[in-house]
Amino acid sequence: MNIELEIISNIIDKKEVRSAIKLGITSDFFRTALAQEAWEWVMTEYQSPTTQGEIPDSTRLLRQFPDFQFSPTENSLKALHREAKDAYLDKDTHAIIDDLANMLDDGFDARTVVLEAIDKFKSVQSSDIMNDGSYMRNMAKELKARYERREANDGVIGLPYPYDCMNAMTGGMCPGDLVYIYGRPGMMKSWFLSVIAAHTAQTKKRVLLYTKEIDDVTLAERVASIILGLNYSDYRGGYLNPEQRSMFIDYISDLEGMTDAESDAENPGVFYVTDKGCKSPRTVQQLMAIAERINPDVIFVDGFYLLNPGRINAKKSDHEKVKAISRELKGYAQSLKVPIICTSQANRDGAKNATVGETNDAAFSDAVGQDADAMFRCFKGPNPT
């Protein structure tokens, strides 16, 4: 079976367009005309303002491309992607060897052939390792699609925040972004993070929510009460009225009856990770290993500075440790192509400015400011407008 058609078949069958984009799969990745044309069509449908985020099914694909052999398998997309790249590398390498042999047969001197070999093998190696850049003309389709998304969604091109003011400033939670929400103790930063996580989960996106200070069940209670619009104080006190209690029980019953396959397709929801009660918090690398496994659309980190700085010398200052954690989080946001939203503390000077958000008021602002794409000050009060 043609591995390129297998890759596209699996992407459509398992609805993994987002994963394909993260792997850097474009029409140029494919070598056959049919695969290139089919993938361009799939991406056009996926990015169209009228069908944004919709992955066409096999019926529509075969209507568009009758000669396409749609044969999904159980192979993972990552494995197929790596296998295809290895096959391309093998084919390109043999083609170079044949070209070099022909040059020798045609009478080229050995020095010229060696120089040609170096250039060609260097080109193959660099194309296998990294993206060497693009001209604007190569990005024309993406530029058009991105503007159309802005036009259709009031400027939002990422995952929307639940508040217009945050969307207006950022364009939403965009892949590769590292965002900090900071405030003094008691300003409900963790709750605010839960609100954004719950809102994102309700848009049928997969969310990873990490905390060091709250157990997973309590965290899930918070998110559930936000999704259902329950008064959390009444919930914690066991004072829900009959209608609210019935709504809560029905919600839990629906969750219990949902299979993993149904959850993945219809409502991925929130994946909770907590180090509450652990002797030592996990490292950024350990947390991101979980992210690579569950493939979230967005990652929320409550109290990012509590993460283990890993290999940083224990004698290093807190400033250096926080700087290392922040830099690592930014690197993972970019490599995983997901937004990472963190909470942090405001410093003591920030307490003097009770209603003014200055980035200098954020704790370790010098350490995190260079990595942050946006920073929001959290105040206790009415909802943001």
N, C-alpha and C positions, 0 to 999 in steps of 0.2 A: 504493500500500500504506500502511496505517496505520502511522505511524512508531513509535507506542507498542508495537504488537504486534511490529514489527521489532526494537525494542530488547530486549524480553523474549525473543523467539526467539533472538537472537544471544547473550544472556546464558546461556540454557540450552544452546544448541548449542556454545558455546565455553567453557562452565563459568566464567563471569566474574562470579559473584555477589559475590565479594570486591571486584573492581574497581568494581562498581556501588555497593557500600556506601561505598567510598572517595569516589566521586563525589557521595555524598549522595542517591542515588536511594531514595526511599521510596514507599509507596503514594500519598501526597499529591502526588508529582511528576506522576503521570499524571492526565489529565483525563477519560478514558472509564471507565465503570463496569467493563467487562470487563477492562481493563488493571489497574485498581486491585485487583479481586478476584483476578486471576491472580497479581499480584505479592505480595499478602498471603499467598496459599497457598504460593508458592515460598519465601518467607522463613520461614513457619511450618515447612515441611519442613526447611529448611536449619538452623534454630535448634533444632529439636526434640532433646531429650536422646537419644532413641533413634536418630535419623538425623543427628546433629550433623555439619555440614559436607558433607552429601550433597546434591547438586543434582539434583532430579528430571529425568528425561529427557522428550523430546517425547511419548512414548507415554502416560506418566502424566499429563502436562499436558492432552493432548487427551481423555483419559478423564474428567478433572475438568471440562474446559471444551470441550465438543464444537464450539462455534462459534468457537473460537480459530483464527485463520489462522496456522499455524506456518510461517513463511517466512524462515529465516535468510539473511543476506547476508554479503558480505565487508567491509562497512563496519565501521569500528572503533567501539567503544562510546563512546569520547570524542567522536568526530565526530557520532554519532547524538544523544548527550546534548546537545551544543552546538546541533545543528540543531533539536532539539525545543524547547530553551529559547528559541531565536531565534523559532521559530514561535509559541510561547506569548506571547512578548513582542509580536510583531507583531499577534497576534489581540487581546491585551489592550489594546494601544495604539489599534487601530481601534475597539474597543468603547468606550473612554473618549471618543474623538473623536465617536462617534455619540451618546453620552450627553450630551456638552457641547452638541452641535448641537441636540439635542432640548430641552435646558434653555433655550437661546436662543429656540427656536421657541415654547416655552411661556411666554415673557415674563419669564424671570429676568433681573435686571440684570447687566451685564457684570462688575461687581466680584465678585458671588457666583459667577459661572461661572468666573472666573479663579482664585478661592480654591479652588473645587472641583477645578479642573484641577491645581493645585499639589499638593493632597493626594493625588489619584489617581495622578498620575505619580510622585510621591515613593514611594508604596506599591509601584508596579510596579518602580521602580528598585531599591529596597531588597530586594525579594523575589528579584530577579535576581542581586544581589551577595552577600548574606550571609544566614545564619540569624539571625533576630532574637530567638531564644530560644523556650522551650517551657514549658508548664505540666506538672506531674507527670502529669496525666491523659493527656497526649499521649505520655508515655513508658511507660505502663502495660504494654504488650506487651513492650517491651524489658526493663523491670524484671523481669517474670515470667520471660522467656526467660533473662536473665542469672543469676537465682537458680537456675533449673533446671540451668544449666550448672555452677554452683558445686556444687550438690547431687550432680550426676552425676560430677564430676571432682575431688572432695575439695578444693573451694574454688578450683580453677584455672579461670580464665576466659580467659586468654591462651594463648600457646604455652608448653608446659611446659618448664622447665629439666630437666636430667637429675638434679637433686638435690632431694629433698623439702624440705630446709630452706630452699632458695631459693624454692621454690613457696609454702611456707607464709607467707613474709614478703611476697611480692609478688603472689600470685595468678597467677604466670606472666609471660611477656613480653607485655605488653598494648599495643595500638595507642596511639601517642603517648608512650610511656614513653621516657625517656633514662636509661640505667643505666650506672654506672661500676664497673669492676673494677680495683682499684689494688693495688700492692705494690712492694716493693723489687726492684731488678734481680736476676735469677736465680730469681725465685719462680714462673716458668713461666706468667706471665699470658697470653702469646700461645698457649701450648699449651692452657691452660684455655679460652680463647676458641674455639679450634679444636674442642675437645671439645663445647662447647655448640652450635657451628655444625653439626658432624657429627650430633649427636643430633637437631637440628631437621630437617636434610635427610632423615634416616631416617624422619621422620613425613610425608614427601612434601610438604614445604613448600619454597618457593623462597627461597634464602638468598643474600645479597650479603655477601662477605667482603673487606674492604679492609685493606691493609697498606702501609707505606712501606718496611719493612726486610727483607721476605722476597719472593723471586721467586714467581711464580704456580705453577710446577711443584713447587717444594719445599713450598709451602702445600698443594697438592693431594695430595702424598705424605703429609703429616701427616694430612689428613682421611681419606684412603683407609685408612691404617693404623689409625686410630681406629675407623672403620666396620667394618673386618674383624677388629678385635681383635688386631692384630699387635703384637709387640714392636718398637717403632720403632728401637731400637738394633740389633736383629738385621736389620731391613729395611735400614737405612742401611749396615750392614756387609756386606750381601749374604749373610746367614747363615740365611735362612728355611729351615725344613725342607721336605721334599718336599710334605707336605700343605698347609702354609701357602703355599708357592710356587704350587701348583696352584690354591688358592683365590684368590690374588691375580691370576693370569693369567686365570682364568675371569671375575673381576670386571671386569678391563680389557676382555676380549672382549665382555662384555655392554654395556659403555659404548660401545665402538666400533660395535657393531651397532645402537645405538638411534638412531632418527631424531629430528629436532627435535620433530615432532608427538607421538611416543611419550613423549619426555622431558617435554614440557609437561603431558601428561595423566597419566602414571604416576609419574614421578620427576624433578621439576624440578631438584633437586640444588643445588649450590653454584656461584655465579658469582663468579669470582676477579678482583679488581682490585688491581693493585700498581703502586707508583711506585718500586720497587727499581731503582736505577741511573739514575733520572731526576735531572736537575739541580735541579729544583724540584718539590715535591709539588703535587698538584692542590688546588684550593680546595674548600670544602664544597659550593658551588654546582655545580661540575663533577662531583663525586662523586654528588650527588643527581640530576643530569641523567641519569646512568646508571641510578640507581634508578627514576626515572620511566619509563625505557625498558623495563627488564626486570620491573618491578612485583614486587619481592620481598615476602615475608611478614615478613622481619626483616632488619635491616642490622647487621653487625658491623664495628667500626672498631678496628683494632689500633694503639694509640698515637695517639689522636685529636689530641693536642697537636702532632703533626708535620704536620698538614694546613696548607695555606697559608691564612693569615688573610684573603687577598684584598685588599679595598680599605682595610684598616686601615693607617694610616701606619706606615712602617717604623721610625720613631723611637719608636713606642709601646712601653711596657714589655712583657715577656713575659706578665705578669699580664693586661694589657689585651688582648693578642692571644688568649690562651687563653680569656678571658672571651667574646670575640667569637665564637670558634669554637664554644664550648659553647652560646652563645645561638642561634647559627644552626642547630646540630644539633637543638636542642630544637624550634625552629620547624619544621624539616622533619619531625621525628618526628610532630608534631601535624598538619601539613598533608597529609602522605602517609599518615597513620594507620597507621604501622608502628612497632614498637619498634626503638630503636637502642641497641646494647650496645657500650660502648667500654672499652678498657683505658687505664690511666694509671699514672704512677709514684707511689710513696709518697715523702714528703720525708725528709730525713736524720734528723729527729727520730723518724720512724716506725721507724727501725732499732733504736731503743732499746726499742720495744715489739714484740718479735719474734713474739708470739702473740696480741696484742690488737688488735682492729680499731676504731680511732677515726677518725671522718671527718676530724678535723683533721690526721691523719697523711698524708692524700692531698695530693700536690703540687697547688698552686693550688686548695686546697679552698674558699677564699673565692670564687674565680672560678666554680667549677663547682657548688658546693653548692646554689645557688638554682635551678639548672636540673635537678638530678638527682632522679629519682623514687626511686632506690635506689642505694646504694653498698656494694660488697662488698670486703673486704680479702682478698687472695690470699696464702696461706702454702704453702710446700712441705711436703707431708706426706701423710697418708692422705686418701682421698676424703671430701668433706663428708658429714655425716650430719644 
